[in-house]
Amino acid sequence: MSDEPVQDYLGLSGKTVLVMGVANKKSVAYRVALQLKQAGAHVIYSVRSEARKESLAKLLSGQDVFVCDVESQDEIDNLARQLADADVRLDGLVHSIAFADYSDGMKPFHETTRRQFLQAMDISAFSLVAVCNALRDRFCNDASVVTIGISTTRMASESYGFMAPIKAALESSLAFLTKSFSKFSHVRFNAVAAGLLKTSASAGIPGYVDSYLYAEKVIPRGEAVTTDEVAATATFLVSPRSSGITAQSIVVDAGMSINYFDAAVVQAVTDADTTA
């Protein structure tokens, strides 16, 4: 048994990370924040509204919580001012923000309205660009930015509506942010491309629960990927241990993508067809 002291393997001790997007204890953002704190990082939070801040008062008791609705450039700029006034330097940013209006139910993709698409693009994709631009002077030279994507933006899943093209734009922006920030820093930009997760937000998507249950049948281990597994990858990407990774989307889906044609699932479908 070695007597050497336990090392801070991830190199996150004493680092300051801004986590955006906590809605409740099941949120990906919250699970990432927990793991960052366990690794020794100082976590500060940004939430959508004062009402959300109040609802999280118990969960985030004693934490630094800012309010920033990313649909408003004024609020993004105000967040930057507040961090500057507090002389906060960011070693990392976790962007776990997405929204799509499914209030009229899930419709065929070609019936997506301009308002729905542009609002989802603004909140879910462009917000990463806007926030990073506003905070560029707050980032340490080697800061790491991590956003949350989806495991595939090419699978035309009806249960995900029009969000896959939005997430594709988010994923594409990683390369362009990396390139433009490289003119004055070593800030890195990556995404965790998550498989289907059991979160409060996803449960509100029409048809999502059935897709989640199907995913559990297709995944080789028979269990869906967990939020904590996604959070662990995000924590690694924030850390200096991932310094050689940038402009990438790391798929975390427990192998779902290799097993769409699992024999048992195919048999169940063909059996259903013959008995229909």
N, C-alpha and C positions, 0 to 999 in steps of 0.2 A: 504494500500500500504506500503510495507516494505521499510525502509530507509537504509537497509543493502546494502553495495556496491555489484555490480555484480561480481560474482566469476568467475575465470578461470576454468570452469567446466571440460574441457578436460585436464587441466594441461599441456598445450602445450606452454604457454607463456615463452619466453626466450629459448626454446629448439631449437637445431640445427638439421635440417633434410636434408639429401642429396636425391634429386629426380633425378632419371635416366630415360631417355627415352622421354623427350619432343621433339615432332616433329613440332607441330603447336598448335594453340589455342584450337583445338578440342581434343587434346591428353588426354588420361586418366591422364597421368603424370602431365600435366599442370593444369587440373582441381583439382587434389589432391593438387598441390602446392598452388593454390589459396585458398583452404579451410584451409590448414595448416597456411598460412599467416594470414588469417582472424582470426584464433584461437590464433595468437600471436607468432607463431614459426618463426625462422629465417631459410629460405630455401636457399640452394645452389644447383646448378644444374650440371649435367654431361650429355653431348650430344655426339653423335657418331663421329662427324668430325668438322673440322674447317669450312667447307662449311655450315654445319647445324648451327653452332654457329653464323655465319654471317647472315644466313637467319632468325635467331631468335633475331637478335640484337635489333630490335624495341620492340618485345614482352617481352624480358627479359632485357630491358634497366636498367642499374644500378644494376643488380644482379651479383652475383658471379657465373660464368659459366666455368666449366672445360671441357676438351675434352677427351673422352675415348671411343675408339672402343673396345668393349668387346671381339671381335675375336682375339685381340692381348694381350697376357699376359704382354708384355712390357708396353703397355698403361695402363693396370690395375695397374701394379706395380708403374707406374709413377703417376697415380692418387693418390695412397696411399702416395707416397713421397711428392707430392704437399700438401696434407692435413696435413701431419706430419710437413712439413716446416712451414705451416701457423698455426700450433698448434690447428687444428680443432678437436674438440671432437664431435662425432655424437650421438645424442639421438635417431635418427631414420634414416632409409634408405627405400626409395620407389623404387622398381625395377619394372619398367614398360617397359620391353624390349622384343620384339619378332620379329622374321623374318622367313619367309618361301619363297622359290623361286618357284613361280608359273608362271614363264616366259613362260613355254611351255604349259600353260593351266592346267585345273584341270583334272587329270587322275585318274583311279582306284588306290586304295591304294597299291595294289601289284605291280604297275608299278613305285612306288616311287624309285628314284635312291639313291644309297649310299651317293653320294655327297649332294643331297638335304636333306636327313634325318639327316646326321651328322652335316651339317652346321646349320640346324634349331635347333638341340639339343644343339650345342655349344652356339649359340647366345641366344636362348630362355630359356634354362634350366641350362646348366652348368655355364653360366655366373653368375648366382646367387651364386653358390658355390665359384667360382673363386674370385668374388668381395668381398664376405664376408670374405674369408680367407685373402685376401690382406689387408682388412680394420679392421681386428680383434683387432688391437691395437688402432684403432681410435674410436671404439665403447665405449660408456659409459657402465658401468656394467649392467644396466637395459635397454639397447637400444632395440628398436623394429624394426624388418625388415619386410616389407610387399611387396609381389609381386602380380602380377595380373594374375589370372588364368582364366579358363572358367567354366561355370556352370555345365557342365558334360563332363567327359572324356570317358564315356562309350557309349554315343550316336554316332553311326557311321554316322555322317553327311557328305554327299558327298561334300557339299559346304565348308567344312573346311579342306578338303584334309587330309594331314598327320600330322596336328598340334595337334590333340587330344592326340595321344600317347606322343608327346613332352611335352604337358602341364601336362600329367599324371606323367611324370618323374619329372617335376618341383614341382608338388604337393607332390610327395613322398619324395622329398629332404627336405621338411620342417621338418619332424620328425627326419631325420638324422642330419640336421644342429642343431636343438634344442638339441639333445642328445650330439653331440660332443662339442658344445659350452658350455654346462652345466658343463663341466669339469673345466672351469675357469671363467664363467660369468653367468649372468641371462638373456642374450640376447634372445629375443623371435623371432620366425619366423612364419609368417602366410600369408595367401593368400586371396584375394577377388576373388571369383569364379563368374565372371561376365556373365550375359546373353548377348544376341546379342546387340551390341552397334552401333550407327551411328557415326563412326569415319572415318577419311581419310584413315587410314591403312586398315580398314575392307572393305571399299568401293572398294578397289583394288583387293579383293579376288573374283575370278570368281564364280558367283552364289550366293554370299553372300547377295546381296540386296533383292533377292527374298525370301531368308530364313528370313531376317529381317522383311519383310512385312508379311510373314506367322506367325512369332512369335507374331506380334501385334494382329493377329486374335486369337491366342491361349491363350495369356495372359489374365487372368480374367478381368482386368481393361480395356482391349482394347488398351493399350498403352505400348510400349516397355520400358524397363528399361532405364534410362538416365545415361549419363556419370557422371553427378553430384551425382546421387544416389550411383554409384559405388565409386566415390571419397569420399563421406561422410563416407562410411564404412571403406575405407582405412585410412582416417584421424583418425577415432575412434581407429583402430587397432594400429596406430602409437602411440596414446596417452597412458599415464599411466592409463587411465580409463579401458583399456582392459588388465590390468596386469595379469589377471588370464587365459588369452587365449594364447595358443601357440601350434604350430604344427597343426593348423587347416586351413581349407578352408571354408570361409563363403560365402554361395551362395547368390547372389544378382541378381535375375532374374524376380522379380515382380510376382512370382508364376507360371511362364511358365511350370515348371516341373510337376505341379499338374493337368495340363489342356490339355495334348496332345490330349485327346479324347473328346474335347469339341463337344457337339452335333451339333452345327452349322457347324463346320469345317468338321466333319464326313459326315454330310448331303451333304455338297457341293461336297465332293469327290465322294460319292456314286451317286449323281445326275450326275456328270460329266462322271462317268463310264457307266451309263445307256444310256446317250445320245451320247456316242462316237461311 
